């Protein structure tokens, strides 16, 4: 399938085009790995899909017919400015570029082959699968720096909730 980055389109499969990605990576430090990619379309499509699968975006889809999660309605930044319902925030594009870059040569959604193994010993050879969290040796599907880029646009879960009594 060909890359379709038409915002709000019923058949869109990416938030960015390959040409936009090329411009982004021209200015990004340490991005030489992108130059080795023959066809970046699958990386950009997968990164867009992964963001929509794993991120709980604020607001609602602008139309039921659109394929991607953006554009959205009722999204307000912490400073009170609203994002137009026919716009794609630049942070989403940057998140796609960065996630696509992180996916070069790796499948971040793959099962961890060492899941459930804290350590493995064979004779004098011992392999530890993450000292602090032995059951989490794979990198996060969405890296923390990508979450930081889109931090104003998604609903954060978990953490501590404080209740003040009057």
C-alpha positions as CSV (number, residue, x, y, z in Angstrom):
1,X,0.0,0.0,0.0
2,X,1.3,3.4,-0.9
3,X,1.9,6.0,1.8
4,X,-1.1,8.4,2.3
5,X,-0.6,11.3,4.6
6,X,-3.7,13.3,3.8
7,X,-4.9,14.5,7.1
8,X,-8.4,13.3,7.9
9,X,-8.6,11.0,4.9
10,X,-10.5,7.8,5.2
11,X,-7.5,5.9,3.8
12,X,-4.6,7.8,5.4
13,X,-2.0,5.5,6.8
14,X,0.7,8.1,7.9
15,X,0.9,11.5,9.5
16,X,3.9,12.5,7.4
17,X,5.3,12.1,4.0
18,X,8.7,10.7,3.0
19,X,9.7,14.1,1.7
20,X,8.8,15.7,5.1
21,X,10.9,13.1,6.8
22,X,13.9,13.8,4.6
23,X,13.7,17.5,5.5
24,X,13.5,16.6,9.2
25,X,16.5,14.2,9.1
26,X,18.6,16.7,7.2
27,X,18.6,18.9,10.3
28,X,18.7,16.2,12.9
29,X,22.0,15.3,14.5
30,X,23.1,11.6,14.5
31,X,20.6,10.7,11.8
32,X,22.9,9.0,9.3
33,X,21.0,5.7,9.8
34,X,18.0,7.3,8.0
35,X,20.2,7.8,4.9
36,X,20.7,4.0,4.7
37,X,17.0,3.4,4.5
38,X,15.9,2.6,0.9
39,X,12.2,3.1,1.4
40,X,11.1,5.0,4.6
41,X,7.4,4.7,3.8
42,X,6.9,1.5,5.9
43,X,8.7,3.0,8.8
44,X,6.6,6.2,8.7
45,X,3.4,4.2,8.3
46,X,4.3,1.8,11.2
47,X,5.3,4.7,13.4
48,X,2.0,6.5,12.8
49,X,0.1,3.3,13.5
50,X,2.1,2.7,16.7
51,X,1.3,6.1,18.0
52,X,-2.4,5.6,17.4
53,X,-2.4,2.2,19.0
54,X,-0.4,3.0,22.1
55,X,-1.2,6.6,22.9
56,X,-4.5,7.7,24.4
57,X,-4.8,11.1,22.7
58,X,-6.8,13.9,24.3
59,X,-10.1,14.9,22.7
60,X,-12.0,13.1,20.0
61,X,-11.5,12.2,16.3
62,X,-12.7,15.1,14.1
63,X,-14.8,12.7,12.0
64,X,-15.8,9.1,12.3
65,X,-14.6,8.4,8.7
66,X,-11.0,9.4,9.2
67,X,-8.5,6.5,9.4
68,X,-6.0,8.0,11.8
69,X,-6.6,9.5,15.2
70,X,-5.7,13.0,14.1
71,X,-7.2,15.5,13.5
72,X,-9.0,15.8,16.8
73,X,-11.5,18.1,18.5
74,X,-11.5,19.4,22.0
75,X,-7.7,19.3,22.5
76,X,-6.4,22.2,24.6
77,X,-2.8,22.8,25.5
78,X,-1.9,23.4,29.2
79,X,-1.5,27.1,28.4
80,X,-5.2,27.2,27.3
81,X,-4.7,27.4,23.5
82,X,-6.9,25.1,21.5
83,X,-5.6,23.0,18.6
84,X,-7.7,23.6,15.5
85,X,-9.8,20.6,14.6
86,X,-8.4,20.5,11.1
87,X,-4.7,20.7,12.1
88,X,-2.0,18.2,13.0
89,X,0.2,19.5,15.8
90,X,3.9,19.6,14.8
91,X,4.7,17.5,17.9
92,X,2.8,14.5,16.3
93,X,4.9,14.8,13.1
94,X,8.2,14.9,15.2
95,X,7.0,11.9,17.2
96,X,6.5,10.0,14.0
97,X,9.9,10.9,12.7
98,X,11.6,9.9,15.9
99,X,9.7,6.7,16.3
100,X,10.3,5.7,12.7
101,X,14.0,6.4,13.3
102,X,14.0,4.2,16.4
103,X,12.3,1.4,14.3
104,X,15.2,1.2,11.8
105,X,16.4,-2.4,12.1
106,X,14.3,-3.2,15.1
107,X,10.7,-4.3,15.9
108,X,9.8,-2.5,19.1
109,X,6.5,-4.4,19.2
110,X,8.1,-7.9,19.2
111,X,7.9,-10.2,22.1
112,X,10.9,-10.2,24.4
113,X,12.8,-13.5,23.9
114,X,14.0,-13.3,27.5
115,X,10.6,-12.5,29.1
116,X,10.3,-14.1,32.5
117,X,14.0,-15.0,32.7
118,X,15.9,-13.2,35.4
119,X,19.2,-14.8,34.7
120,X,20.6,-17.8,32.8
121,X,23.7,-19.7,33.9
122,X,25.6,-22.3,31.9
123,X,28.9,-23.2,33.5
124,X,30.9,-20.1,34.2
125,X,28.7,-18.0,31.8
126,X,25.9,-16.0,33.3
127,X,23.5,-13.7,31.5
128,X,21.3,-11.3,33.5
129,X,18.2,-9.9,31.7
130,X,18.0,-6.5,33.3
131,X,19.2,-6.1,36.9
132,X,16.4,-3.8,38.2
133,X,13.5,-5.3,36.2
134,X,14.3,-8.9,35.1
135,X,11.1,-9.3,33.1
136,X,11.6,-6.1,31.1
137,X,14.5,-6.4,28.8
138,X,12.9,-5.1,25.6
139,X,12.8,-1.3,25.0
140,X,9.4,0.4,25.4
141,X,7.3,0.4,22.3
142,X,7.0,4.1,22.5
143,X,10.3,5.5,23.9
144,X,10.1,8.0,26.8
145,X,11.6,10.8,24.7
146,X,8.8,10.4,22.1
147,X,6.2,10.6,25.0
148,X,8.0,13.8,26.1
149,X,7.6,15.3,22.6
150,X,3.8,14.7,22.7
151,X,3.3,15.3,26.4
152,X,0.7,18.1,25.9
153,X,-1.4,16.0,23.6
154,X,-2.1,12.7,25.4
155,X,-3.9,11.6,28.5
156,X,-1.4,10.5,31.1
157,X,-2.3,7.4,33.1
158,X,-1.0,6.1,36.4
159,X,0.9,8.2,38.8
160,X,-0.2,9.6,42.1
161,X,-3.5,11.4,42.6
162,X,-3.7,13.7,45.6
163,X,-7.0,14.3,47.3
164,X,-7.3,17.5,49.4
165,X,-10.0,17.7,52.0
166,X,-11.5,21.1,52.8
